[in-house]
Amino acid sequence: AESLLAFLLLLVGGMFSASTLPPGPLEKVFQYIDLHQDEFVQTLKEWVAVESDSVQPVPRLRRELLRMVGLAADRLRGLGARVASVDAGFQQLSDGQTLPIPPILLAELGSDPKKPTVCFYGHLDVQPARQEDGWLTDPYTLTEVDGKLYGRGTTDNKGPVLAWINAVSAFKALDEDLPVNIKFLIEGMEESGSLALEELVRKEKSGFFSSVDCIVISDNLWISRRKPALIYGTRGNSYFTVEVKCRDQDFHSGTFGGILNEPMADLVALLGSLVDASGRILVPGIYGHVAPVTEEEKRVYEAIDLDVEEYRNSSQVKKFLFDTKEELLMHLWRYPSLSIHGIEGAFHEPGAKTVIPGRVIGKFSIRLVPHMDMSVVETQVKQHLEYIFSKRNSSNQMTVSMALGLHPWIANISDHQYLAAKRAIKTVFGTEPDMIRDGSTIPIAKILQDTTQKSVIMLPLGAVDDGEHSQNEKINRWNYIEGSKLFAAFFLEMAKLHS
């Protein structure tokens, strides 16, 4: 009897080999996404065609933004989601005019208490784009060339928002049970400071966000063209202005040159005192609160796949300040940096204008990292510049202001959502992800994490060369379609860990 049973098991196993086994739910979802990828690209084309520019405050573009939010709301309702369009009020412009802020979408799909609830944050607005600025194609007409989907918003952030929707729609189309409850937080003013969003998040802490297990942001890029990444930290930003004033009018350099303290000379000296040629910030005490590098962190940087020479060539930079991969990445992500951005009030047009500016404003920023204290940094910068200015014995007036302060964000890579994302990446891409930080600032991550007290993960889809905010922005078809699969796999892995 035992031998007969073994024979029957062997026979059944032969009839249903790995290649002929009926596909499981995830495999069916993957097949569906592959078969319907042209439809998903077509929807992205329709979304890109909407000029949802939030940066330029003009009525025409604001109407486009409202139309874009409406399209997304309709798409979510088509999935069966409960969608609330929350009135965000009006934006007051400097000239006294007002423009409507597009409503913020709060959508919910499923409320099974036995399932984890995953919330996706995304935005529908884009940076300005004109073909005459150097685009090879019309920025608002999705154009595919060699597998690259060019168009404004393709990678930042319409493509990732749609990839999440694609994953959900695949489960729904196949009548497969969604492994998780889904929530969407979608706005239309991210490129202009996310007006009204923080207030809404605070208001909904005990409502919309109360049942959420984790929040996913997909508004970043990999550090590679082909290898996926997970992001667990971003730098903050303190933006400063330093004004030097003699008088409100400019001077003729022939009439006044040599007999007064020139504001521009003072300002150049002040800006030159901030950072040295090796990139080290010269403000005393600035490194005092920077989190020390641990051995575990060193191992994370060693594991990242980065060809420094290829990265340098693709950046079109002759030489970086650092030669090794580890030094380069640490100074991009986990050490502060100081950048000088410009001077307001100085003559900058072509030609020779012999003018002494009477009042100039220098602009610079410091990218903050854990555990730097923003108020301490502000005090350190002001004290340093006041000291440098006092040594010049100038009769001019000098004023330093911190115009913007945004905190850094850091996540715990041992949290469940990072483990789930790693497994999902392994399933879809067949490799472990690079564990990276982002040197820029994404305020919503810190706002969501601190306000809701929920875990936040950054799960990017775009490749390093996607050119977000730049001319010829694109997302690869491969990233867009495989990214849709990645989100589907992530749902399943979150459900496994929850159970």
Number of C-alpha atoms within 10 A of each C-alpha: 6 7 8 9 10 11 12 12 12 12 11 11 12 11 11 12 10 10 7 9 10 11 13 8 16 17 13 16 25 23 15 19 23 15 11 14 19 13 12 22 19 12 15 23 21 15 25 24 19 23 25 29 26 25 17 13 17 13 12 12 17 23 19 19 27 19 17 23 24 16 15 19 21 14 15 21 16 11 17 15 19 15 17 14 16 13 14 17 14 14 16 13 10 7 6 7 11 15 15 17 23 29 22 24 24 21 22 22 20 16 14 11 10 12 19 23 27 23 25 20 22 25 25 27 30 27 19 18 22 13 13 10 10 11 17 12 16 17 24 22 18 24 16 15 11 7 12 18 26 30 27 37 33 30 30 29 21 22 35 31 25 24 25 21 21 27 25 23 23 24 22 15 11 12 10 14 9 21 22 25 22 21 25 24 20 23 26 27 24 22 18 15 13 17 20 19 22 15 11 14 19 16 14 15 17 11 11 18 24 13 18 20 20 22 24 21 21 25 22 25 25 25 23 18 14 13 19 26 28 27 24 19 28 29 27 25 24 20 21 23 19 20 23 25 22 21 13 10 10 15 17 13 15 10 8 13 14 9 8 11 17 24 26 23 12 22 23 12 15 20 17 13 15 21 16 11 8 9 15 14 19 16 18 13 13 19 17 10 14 16 13 12 11 8 8 8 11 12 11 13 19 12 13 19 15 17 11 17 14 10 15 13 11 11 10 9 9 7 10 12 11 14 11 12 17 19 13 15 21 18 15 18 20 23 21 24 20 21 16 16 13 12 19 15 15 18 14 10 7 6 7 8 11 12 15 21 24 20 23 24 21 22 21 18 19 22 26 31 27 20 14 20 15 19 11 12 21 19 11 16 22 17 15 18 21 15 12 16 19 12 8 12 10 16 13 18 13 21 13 19 14 20 11 11 19 18 24 26 25 19 19 13 15 8 13 18 26 24 16 20 25 22 22 25 26 16 16 18 17 11 14 18 22 21 21 20 25 22 23 17 19 23 21 18 25 21 18 21 18 14 17 22 15 16 20 28 26 26 28 21 29 33 22 19 17 23 19 23 16 15 22 22 22 28 29 24 21 16 24 27 24 21 27 31 31 26 25 28 26 28 26 19 23 26 20 14 12 14 9
